[in-house]
């Protein structure tokens, strides 16, 4: 094929025949009548031209064999002749077709993505199990591998599929309604032929939407298997939004699809790249084995969000020798780099406005997270094991307080006072962990192997996104249509705007 195209050459205008119109222009004498003998001369010239044409045709048909046929073969011959004439400023090319007038509504492009035969089916690995070796940074795992390495991770997807199969109907009308609410939709996304396109994007002073889209894009283009075409909307608020792909949900919210947090890609305002953070924490852990870690309960955070829960924890920890929990104000010093959190053995974990974004970062450390039963659910938090009698315990819940004391005085973000009992038994929980260092170390090791090395790895996030797309597609009662006027993610990434933006 390369040889075929290399035959096309440009021919200088100076080497072309003169204008044929001039050759047949009437003489300056103005007479066009035939002279005696002109008929015989015309016959001779016709025979000569026919002989030359036959000779050229013979040479063309006996040239080097070419695999092309029909029009393509003729074009190859034309290229051959051009090559013999030399290079210059002219080349043969067919006349471009006249562009068709675009209809008022563009027709869908009928390319289904299987034409290039590039998709795999299955991993090709025999006898895959949970304990089969894998790279937690590998973004290209197949569905078969994802199912083997991350069993139980899909519970939230299964719950949403059940809801949108038996309760709500995931129709085009439903999608339009939830996407066009004018408040909570931050992006409308089309996944088509394992590519990501945007139909709507709401600008924000924060990077969480850009990071969420980057994580989605990363998960889609690294898939070795064909993904179904889907269309959905994303909400990046701190709480789930009806019918949308969301960061979290309250236990009573069912009509949402939970997606991985944007922090799995990057959170530049506070932490930076997730991949880079994992490398940093690995180094801190190597420099600070369990014996060198500080045996105190650590926490630093703002009181501007999740105020009541955070006041309750600080109040319960106050006055104890093991306490290293303090409030801070962003931008005024006192903050500790996130990777350096790995230097403390124990970490208090109150929630924020809804969930707290630091959870996945703490789970990258070989530490013990001390918290309470979550009030907001994320896509992997159902994998907590707080059972104190389980050898696989990977987190500690402060037990509920049933005593007569009113609790700790707290205030919400509006300054309204109330008493909170959530953290009342924190002192006895910490005393038990400090007395049983082997138990605390086992919990920290379980967190490391179960979460960091598996369920909060970059591989798990890519697997979850692809599984989410497939699950969502099973409830989709319409066929997403790709018109070609959508904004590709690549274009959006470079320009940070849609094609339709001014």
N, C-alpha and C positions, 0 to 999 in steps of 0.2 A: 504493500500500500504506500510505503514511503517513497519507493521508487516511482510509483505511478504519479504521485503529486509532484515529484521533483522534475517531471518532464515539462511542466507548465513554465514557459518563459515569456518574458515581455519582448516584443518586437519593435524596433525603432520605427517611428512614423516615416522616416526617410526611406526605409527599405520597402514600404508598402507600395502596391500599384497605385497609379494616379487615379483620380476620381473617374469612375466609369461614366458618370454623366457627361464629363468633358469629352471622353472618347467618342461619344455618340452625338455630340452637339452638331447641328447643321453647319456646313461650311460657310465661310465669310461671303461666298458668292451668292448665297441665298438659294442655291438650287439643290434640290434633294432627289432629282430624277436619276434613274440608273443609266449608266453609259453602256455602249456596246461592249459585250464580253464580261460584264460585271457578274452575271449569273454563274459562269464557270469559275470565276475567282472566288465567289462566295462559297461554292461547293468545295473548292480546294481547301480554303481556310477552315471550313467546318470539319473536313476529314482530319486535318492536322490537329485541331483542338481535341477532337474525339480520341485520336491516337494518344495524345499527351495525357488526357484524363484517364484512359485505360491503363497507361503505364503507371501513373501515380496510384491508381486503385490497386494494381497488381503489387506494387511495392508495399502499400499499406497492409494488404491482407497477408503478406508474407513477412511482416516485421516480427520482432520478438513476441512470443506468446504472452498473452496477458490474461489474468484470471477473471477480469471483468467481462460483462456481456451487455448487450443492448445499448442503451444510451451511455452507460458508464464506459463501455468499450469504445464507443465513438469518441467520447471525451478524452479517453486515454490516447487514442490515435491523434487527435487534435493537439494534445500536449506534445506528442512525439514530433510532429511536424514543426511545432513552434520551437522545439529544442534545436532542430536542425537549422532553423533560420537564424538563431542567435538570440541574445538577450537585448532588451530595450524597454521602451516605455509603454508597451501595449501587451495585453494578454487577453485570451479568449475567456469569456464567461457568459453563461446564459443570461438572458434578460430577466431581471428580478420580477417576481410576480407582483401584480398590482395589489396593494394591501386592501383587505376587505374592510368595509366600514364596520366599526364596532357597534354591536347592538346596545340598546339602552341598558340592558342587564347582561353583564358578561356571562357567557356560558362556562360551565365548569371545565377544567382541564382533565381529560380522561386518562391520566397516567396513574396506575395503581401501585407502582413501586416495586413490582416483582419482575419487571422486564429485564433487569440487568443480572438476575439470578445471583445476587450477592449475599442473600440472607442464609444463615445457618439454622439448623434445627437440632437442638440438643447440644450438649457439651462435648460429646465424643469420649467422655471419661466413664469408665466402667465402675460399677459398685460404689457410687458416690454416697458418702455418709456425712453426718455432722462432724466427724473427726477427720475427714479427708483434708489434706493440706490445701490451703488457699492463701492468697495474698489479700489482707484486709484493705489495701489501697487499690486493688484492681477494680476498675470501673466497667469492665467488659464481661462480667460473669453472665452466663446464660440463665434462663429461668430455672432450668434443672439444677444448676449450681446454687442459685439463690435459695431455692426451696430446701436444698440439703444443708446449706450453711447457716440459714437464718430461720429455722422453723419457729412458728408462733409470731413472727414479726407482722403478719398480714391481718391480724385480728380486726384492726380498725377498718381496713379495706373491706373485709367480709361483712362487717356490721353495716357499712354504708351501702354495699351492694344489696344486702337484704332489705334495707330501708327503702331504697329507690326502686326496688322490684315490687314490693308489697304495699308500700305506703304512698310515697310520692311518685310521680311519673316524670321521668327524665326526657321530656319531649322538647322539640324546638321552641314551642311556646313557653314552656317552663324556663328554659335556658335564657330566652330573651327577657323574661320577667325578672329573674334574679340578677342578670347581668346589668340591666338597665335601671337599677334602683337609684342611681344617681349619687350614692353615698359610699357604699362599701366595696364596689368593684374597682380594683386597681389595674387589672389587665384582662383582656379577652384573648385567649390563646387558641391557635389551631395547630395540632400536630398532624402533619401530612407527609407520608412516605419517609418517616423517621427524620423529619425536619421540623423546626419550630418556626411558626409565624405569629405575628401580632396583628390583631384587628383593633385593639384599643389599649391605651397606656395612659395612666394617670401619673403625672410627675409629682415627685415628693422631695422634700429637702433631705430625706434619709436615703440610704442605699439598700434598704431591706428588699424592695421590690426588684431592683437590678440584680441583687444577689440571688433572690429566689428564682428569677428567670434564668440566670446563668447556671444555677444548679440543675434546673429542669433541662436546659439545653445540653449540658454536659452529660446528663443521664440518657438523653435520647440519642445523641449522635454516637455514643460509645456502645450502643446496643448492637450486638451481632445478629440479633433476631428481628424480624419484621414486627413493628408495633402497629396496632390498629389506629386508624385515623380518628381523632377525637377533637371536640371543641368544648372549652370550659372557661370559666372565669376564676380569677384569683383574688382573694382578699388578704391583705397584709395587716389587718387590725389585730389587736391583742386578744381578740375573742372570735369565735367561729361565726360565720355569716351564711345565711340560708342558701343552700344549693351550690356553694362555692368551695374551691380548694382553699383551706384555711390552716392556720398555724396550730390551733388548739380548739378545745370545746369544753363547755361545762358538761357534767354527766347527764343533764336533762336535754342537751342539744343533740338531736339525732340527724337532722337534715343537712349535714356538712360532710365534706371529704377532707380528712386530715392529710396534709403533705409534710415532708421534712422541713424543718426550720431553715430559714435562709442562712443561718450561721454555719451550716454544713458546707457552704461555699466560702463565705467571708463575712465578717462584721467589722469593717475597717474603723468605725467610730470608736470601738473599744478594744477589740482583740486582734483583728487582722484576718489573714487567710487561715482557714481551718487546717489545711495541709501543713502550713508552716507552724501553726500552733502545736500540732501533734509532734512535730520534730523537736520543738523547744521543750515540751513537757517530757519527752523521752530523755533528753539530756539532763533535765532537772532531776528526774527519777534516778538516773545513773549516779548523779552526784549526791543524792540524798536518799539512801536506802532507809528502810523502815526504822532502823535503830537511831538514825540521825534526825528524824523528823521531830517537829515540835509537838509535844503531847498536850495541845490545847485546842479548844473549839474556836475556829477562825471564821470570821465574816467581816466583810467591808461592803457597804452599800448605801444607796441614797434612801432617805426617809420620805422622799416625795412621791413614791409609788409603793403600793402594798403596805401602807403605813401601819395599820393595825396589827397585821401579822408580824411585822418586823419589830414593832414596839413590844409585842408580847414575848418574842424570843429574847430580845435584849433585857427585858425586865426579869425573865426567868434566869438568865445567865449572870446577872449583876451580882457582884460580891464574891464570886467563886474563883478559886485559884486557877482553875482550868479555863477561865473565860478570856478570850481574845477577840470578842465581837464588838465592833465599833461602827457607828454611823459616820458617813463622810459626805462631802459635797463635791461633785464632779468639777474638775478644773481648779480646785483649791488645794491640791496636794493630799497626801495621805493614801492615795490609791496604790495598790500592789499589782505589779504585772500579773496577768492571769496565769501564766505558766509557773510563777513563783508560789501560787496557791498550793502546789504539790509539796511544799516544804512542811506543811502542817498535817498532822494525822487525822484531825477531825474537822468537819465543816458543817456549820449550821446552814440550813437551806430553807428560809422563808420564801413565800411566793411574792410576785410583784403586782402590777396592775391586775394581771391574771396569772399566767405562768411566769417563771423567771428564766431568762435566757442563759443564765450561767450553768444550768444543770449539765448540759453535754460537755462543757469545759471541765467541770469538776470530775465528771466520770472518766476523763482522760488521765486522771491522776490515781495513784495507788493510795487512796484515802478512804475514810469512812464518812459517808454523808448522813447527817442526822437531820431528820425532817418530820413532817406529819403526813397523813394520808392526803394525796394530792386532791385539790379542789378543781383543778383544770387538767385536762387530759391531752397529752401530745401523742404522736403516732407510735411511740415506743414505750411510754411510761407504764403500760399494762405489764411490762416485763419485770417490774420491781419484784423483788422477793424480800419482804421485811420479816419473814418468819424467824423468830429467834431460835427456834428448835431445828431449823433446816441447816444442813452442812453447806448449802448453796446460797445462804443469805447474802444479799449484795447491797443492802441499804438498811438503815435503822429508822423506824418510826417511833416517835415519842408516844407512849401509851396514853390513852384518854384518861382524863382526871375525873373521878366521880366523887370527890370530897365535897365538903361544905363551904370551902372558901370561895368567894365570888370570882376570883381570877385576877388577872393583871389589868390595870387601867390602861386603855389604849385609845387612840383617836384615828378616825379615818381621814381621808384626804381633805374633807371639808371641815375638819376640826371637831367633829361630833364624837363625844366620849362614849365608851362602852367597856365592859369587862370581858376579857378573853381568857379561856382556860386551856387553849390548845397546847401551850408549852409548859404547863405547870409541872409536869413530871420530867422536865429536862434535867434537873440536877441528879435525880436517881439514875437516869439513863446514862449520863456521863460518868457517874461514879462506877457503874457496872462495867463500862468499856475500859476505864482506867485500871480497874482491878483485874480485868481479864484481857491482858495485852495480846495473848495468842488468839483469842476470839476476834478481837478488833483487827488484827493482822489478817486473819482468814477472810473477814468481810471485805477488807481492802483488796486482797488478792482476787476474790471472786468478782469484785467490781471491775478490776483491771482485765481479767480474762474474758468475762462475760460481756461487758459493755465496750470498753476501749478496743479490745482486739476482735470484736465481733459486731455487736448490735448498734454501736454508734460509729462504726468505721465508715470511711468514704464509700467502700463497696456496698455496705448495707443501704446507704442513702440512694445510690444509683439503682440498686435492686428494687427498693421500695417504690421509687418513682415509676419504674417500668411496670411493676405489678399494679400500681395505682391506675395507670393509664389503661391497662388491660381490664382491670375490674370495672372501671368507669365505663368502658366501651360496651360491656355486657348489658348495661342498663340504658344505653343511649338509643332512643327510639327514632333517631333521624340519622341521615348520612351527612357528615360534614362535607361541605363543598369548598374546594380550592379554586379560586378564580384567577389567580396570578397577580392580583393587585394588592395582595396582603404584603406586609412588611416582614421580610425575612429577619430572623434573629440576628444574623450576621450584620445586616445593614443597620439594624437598630443598635447593636452593640457599638458600632463605629460612630454613628451620628447621634445616638440617644434621642431619636425622634422617629415618628412614623412617616411613611411616604406621603401621607395626606396632610401632614403638618406643614404650615407655611415656612 
